[in-house]
Amino acid sequence: MQTPTRASVPQVEIGWAEGPPSPTLPPKEQSPNSNGNDQLRDERIRRAKALRKSFPLARPFVPVCNFTMRDDCPRGPACPDVHFVRALRPHTEVSLGDCSYLNTCHRMSTCRYVHWILEDPAACTAPIPITPTPAPAVSDLPVTKALPPQWVNADLRDFDVTTLGKFDVLVADPPWAIHQELPYGTLTDDEMMRMPVGAMQDEGGLLFLWVTGRAMELGRECLKAWGYERIDELVWVKTNQLQGLIRTGRTGHWLNHSKEHCLVAVRRSATSPDSPPRLRSWFNRGLDTQVLLAEVRETSRKPDELYDMIERILGGQAQGRKVELFGRKHNLRHGWWTLGNQLGERDQVFEPEIVANLARRWAGLVSPGLSCVEIYQLTRVLRTGTPTAEYNYRTH
């Protein structure tokens, strides 16, 4: 794939192809083709703006007040921003200052440092601005609707991923063996290299691979082994509950980790692995940046902003087939598949062709004459030993 040149990247909102004009330097001489270049630039800006309007923010943005507490805020009750109050407990010693982990502290019931909670919304007297949203025209309504979350609880080391068909986008947050104590099991480097990730996509499919620590190099090796070419990289800058930069993390050997990286790769052709991969026609470029600024939550949980970004790239939540590997229950999301071994005993599948594929895989284990759903239920029992009543396989 050819790397986009500076001139080929669409300018979003108000940007300059050659940087903003300088107040101290004289303007550049106009070349004979400057009018044509300006028109091309203006057209790209117009298209980028129109594309951004098609994908409004998934959730409203409300800033956190710089003064943290409303009592310290000069605007007082009139300030519409978010404020916090100290959560003082009998064992709290205010003189110690804030807990380094804030709301992610694992010893909240005994920690003597100061913790914070959101203030009562009634403390704000400022009116909440409401922007009227006109009803969309019938022609603007989406033709398709995203299916509810679909998931299969399975060990990906021995699960036949080909029964689920091909996907346009993969997200993977593998349990890398990073030589630290973690609240979940990890996979060896060889096990990661043998993962059949490439079998889940055709040429042009996108892969978002989370890496950290020494896995940053291992992740690149896995991409080559799976048949992918890295095309970009995202950085998640971690913030704490009070929206400050994480300074005391639970990861990092030499330095505390305040960020994580996500490699973006595209699937190469299985028949011509040496040729540059071709991106799909649905790839919306220029909508987002390489940096995600988001608050940390549970251990290893990644920011929801990544899913919003991917859905904008695809053209909407209902567009394309998307799956997250090594996912957990908090990763379940409308329009997405989730695969992992921490999703509980009950699976949920809505696509009838996938139910049929899974049923055919184990059809020889049960009596003939049963429906696909019945076969899938019974074979699931044979594999797990769990009663059939625990499962609810439905077709859409």
N, C-alpha and C positions, 0 to 999 in steps of 0.2 A: 504494500500500500504506500502510495506517495504521501510524504509528510506535507500537510497543508502549509502553503507559503503564507507569509504575513498578509499579502494582498488578497488571499483566497478566504481568509477567516472573516465571517460576517461581523460587522461592528454593531454592538448591542447598545441600545439607548443612544447617548450622545458621545461618540468616540471619534478620534482622529486617526486616520491611517498612518500618519507620520508624527503623531504626538500633538499636544496642544500648542497653539501659537505662543511664541515667546514675547513678553512685553518689552524685552531689551534688545532683541535682534530684529533687523529689518526683515520684512516678508520676503519669501522666496520669489524669484522671478517666475512668471507664469510661462509654462511650456506650451507649444502649439496644441498638445493633446490634453491640456489641463481640464478643459471643459468636459471632455469625454470621461476623464478619470473622476471628476467631481460627480458627474451624473451616475457613474457606476457605484461610487461610494454611497451617494444618497440613496440609490436603489437598494443597496445592501442594508443600510440602516433602516430603511422603511420596512423591508421584509423581516429583519430581525425584531423590530418593534411589534409588527403584526403577529409574529410567531410567539413572542412573549405574552401578548394579550390573550392568546389562545390557551395559555397555561397559567392561570392565576395562582397565587400562593395557596398551598393546601390548607394552611392555617394562618390566621391573622398574626401579625407581629406586634407585640407589646413590649416596649423597652423597659429595662430595669433602671430605676432611679439611681443616679450616681451617689446619692446620700444614704442608700440602703434603708435606713429607718425614716419613717414619716416625721418623727419628732425632730430629726436633724435637717429635714428638707425645708428650705425657705418658703416653698409654695404651700407647705402644710397639706390640709385636706383637699386643696384644689389641684394638687398634682395628680395627673391621670396615670402616671407610670406605676410599675410594680414596686412594692415595698415589702420589707421583711421585718419580723419582730424576733427578739431573742426567745428561745425556748429554754427558760430557766427551770431547772429541776433541783430537788433538795441537795444533790451532790455536786451541782455546778459551781465552779469557782471562776467568777468573771475575770479575776486578775490574770488568769492563765491565757486569756484570749480565745480566739476561734480555734475549733478543732480543724486539723489539716484536712480531714476527710469530709467535714460538714455532714450532708444528708446521706453520704455513702459509708458512714462510720459503722463498723460491725459491732461496736460495744456501746451503743447509744444508752443503754440502761445503767451503765457504770462510768461512762466517760465523763471526766470532770471539766472538760473544755466546753466552750460555748457553742451551741448549735442554734440553727435558725429555722423558722417556718414562715410561710406566707402570711401576711396580715389578713385580717377580716376585710373582705371587699367593701363592707359598709363604712369603713374608715375614709373612703374616698367620696368626696361630694361633687367632683367634677362630672359633668354629663358625659355619658358614653356616646361617642360619635357613631352614628349609624348611616352607612352609605347605602342608599336604595339601589337594589340590583334589578334591572329590568328583566322581565320574563323573556327567555330566549325564544327566538322564532322556531317554528316547527322544523324548518330546514336546518337549524343549528343544533338540534338535539342529537345526541349520539345514537347511532344505529344499533350498537351492541351495548350490553351491560356486563360489567365484570362479574365473573362467577364468585361465589363465596370462597373463602380459603379452602384449598385442597392440600392434603398432606398424607404421607405414608411414613409410619414409624418403622425404620429398618436400619440395619448396620450397612453403611454404604460400601464396606469392604467386600461383601458377598451378595449385594442386591443387584439384580439385573436391571440397570437403568434404561436399557433399550425398550423395555415394556412401556415406558412412559412417553415414548416418541421424542421428537426433536424440540428444542427450545431456542427462542431468539436471544434470551439473556439469561446468564447464570450469575448468581452471587454466591460466593463461598467464603466462609469464615472458619477455616480448618482448625482443628485442635493441634496446632504445631507443638512438637516437643521442644520447648524453649528452655528446658532445664530450670524450671521454677515450679514451686508448689501451686497447683491449680485445683479448683473445685470440680474438675471433670477429667476424664481420661484423655490421653493424647495418642497420636499415631506416630509411628517411626517415619524417618525420612523415606525409606524404601516403600512403606505402605502408601505414603502420599504420592510418590512417583508412579505407582502402579494404579492409581485411581483412574477409572475409565471416564474422565471428565470429557475428553474430546468426542466420545461416542454420543454425547447428548446434544451436539450441535453440528450443523452444516457450515460450510464456508460462509464467513461474514458474521457469524454469531458473536455476541459480546460476552466477555467474562470479566467480572469484578472480583478480584482476589485480595482479601485482607491479609496483610503480612505484618509482622512485628519482630523486633530483635533480630536474631540470626536468621529468621525465616525470610527476611527481605532478600537474601541471596538465594536461599532454597526455593522461594516462590518463583523466581525467574527461571531456575532450572526446571521446575515443574511445568512452567508454561511451555518450554521447549519440548519436554517429554510428552506433553498432552497434545501438541500440535497447534500452539498459539503464538502469535507475535504481539509483544507489548507495544501499545500505541500511546499510552498516556499513564499518568499516575495522579491519584487523588491524595490529599492530606487532610486528615481530620484533626483540627486543633481542639483540644479538650478544655472545656470550661467547667467550673464548679457551680454549686448551687447559687452563689452570689454573682455569677457570670465573670469571675476572675479566672486567670490562667491556672491550670492545675500545676502545682509546684511540688506536691508530695504525693506521688502516685504509688501504687502497689507493684509496679513493674519497673524494670530498669536496673541494671547492675552497676554501671559506671555513672550514669546520670538518670535522674527521674524522667520518666517518659511523659511528655505533655502532648504528644501527638501520635497518630498511627497512620500507616500508609495503606492505600488500596491500589493495586496494580490493575490497569485497564488493558485488556488484550482482545484481539480479534482472532477467530478461528481460521486457520489456514485450510487450503484445499486438501482433502485426504488423498486425492490422486496426483496433485502437483504440489507437494509440500514446500518446494523451493521457490515457487512463484509468489509474488506479493498477494496477500489476501484482498478480497474485494468487499467493501462495506455494503450493507443492504441499503435499498432505496429509502427505507423508513428512518434512517439515522438523521435525527434533527441535530445539526451542529450549532455551536455558538450560543446555546441557551444558558449554560452554567459555567462556573469557574472551577478551578482545580482544588479549591479550599472549602472545606466544610467546617463551620464553627458551631459546635453543639455541646450540650451539657452531657457529662458522663452519668450513666445510670447503673444498672446491675452489672456484675462482673461479665466482661466480654460482650456486653450488649452494644450494638453499633447504632449510630444515629439514624432516625427515620428519614432524614433529609436525603439519604442516598436513594431510597426507594422512590421518593418524589422525583429526583433527578432522572432516574431510569425511566419512569413513566412519561416524563416529558420528552425524553429521547425517542421513545417508542410512539408518541403521539396520543397518549392517554392511558388510564388505568386498565381499560378493557382491551387494549391493543397488544398483540403479540403474546407469546407464551413465555412466562418468567418462572424461574425456580430458584430457591435458595437451598444450598447444600449445607449440611451440618447445622440445620436450624433448630430452634427450640420453640416452645409455645408462644413466647412473646414475638416471634417472627411471623406468625400467621397473619395473612393480609389478603384482602379481596383482590382477585385477579392474579394471585400467585400460588405456586406450588411450594411446599416445604418438605424437605427430606432430612431425616435425622433419627437418632436413637433415643431422644428425650422428649418425644411428642405424645407419650401416653400409649395406652393399649388400643385405643380406637382410632382407625384411619377415617379419612373422609375423601371420597372421590366422586366427582360429578360428571366427568366426561365419559360418555358411554363407551367410546372406543378404547379408552384406557382400562375401564373395568373389564371389557372383553379381552384385552391383551393380558391382563393379570390373570384372568380366569383360564385362558388357554395355556398359560405357562404351567399351571398346576392341574390341568384338567384330568390327567392320568391318575391323580391321587384319589379321586372321588367317583361316585357312580355317575353314569351317563344320564342324559335327560333332564339335567338341572339347568336353570337359567345362569347367565353369567354372574349375576349378583350372588346367587346361592352358591355357585362354585367358589367364588372368591371368598365368601364368608366361611365356608367349610374348610377350604385350604388354609385360610388364615388360622383357624382353630388348630389344624394339624401342625402348623409351624410354630405356634405360640402356646398352645394348650389352654387358651382362654375361651370361655363359653361364647357361643355365637351371639347371644343376646347383647354382648358388650359392643357389637359392631353395628354400624348403620351405613351401609354402602348404598348410595342413591345415585341415580342417573338424572341428568338435567334435561 
